[in-house]
């Protein structure tokens, strides 16, 4: 590591869980490359323990709803922080943190302002809410000097939606928010997990388990997945559904879906889990029928663990799996579309195994976290070189 780094970089997200999920290894690599790093997000004492000792942490509360007084106060706090620390680079992701940070960084004159575009939430909204959220995205893109989408298709979408020119955007390697830690997501390192999870939830050894790891919201396609499962379960007695993820207040599931999840004897909803790998290991098929997605990191994680994937033919998932080779892409918002590929995989164990093996190889070749982190470090250094400040 370089002594006395001269170049500073600030990473901002709305909540601390985004730092924990998507920045493992990246902050350490930036420190090693000669950057002084600072993290800004919601207050979380546990996050302090996880960050490298040399990384500063400034908790700032970002309201997830429009709250003028609270938002103005947050912008002021960020402006003062940016002016005091004189960051060379400020990078932000997640909607509220990006909006407030882009405004504060612009006002503070930060030379490199990077929007890490994980997805466009407004595309799943309608009428006035869609207009307002799209307006926020336009502000973020306008005030940012660089935009880093996590999917290649998102560049053309941003341009066609009038958010930013393609020349302002650059994807790191093959996309994704952070790639996959292939050493940790190695099925050989989790030999007991499958049996332990199945025993815990009374899932028979011979059962074929369809699984999902996602927020339990409508736009993740959970309503369609549960509906498709019920149809399949009436025909195939040994199929089970394992749902990993927490309920959210916004975009809640249909009441009938919630009732089915609670009452169906072969649906196992285990809530949010800190470590999802043992739950992936208990699955035979992974299914994410999302309406919209930044990329689909869970699709990559499940493939790294050798699972075939059924997901939707939308921006993000289209790049996270290769249709008919590492999984199947289906029409979004349709439970009927999910049924056929799931049944094929349930009834054909050789297909499951072969597709899962191809998925693992593809993740190894294209989405190794070490490669993604190296690309990020090189990108940030390149940006500093353009303004004459390379570490």
Order of alpha helices (4+ residues) and beta strands (2+ residues): beta-alpha-alpha-beta-alpha-beta-alpha-beta-alpha-beta-alpha-beta-alpha-alpha-beta-alpha-beta-alpha-beta-alpha-beta-alpha-beta-alpha-beta-alpha-alpha-alpha
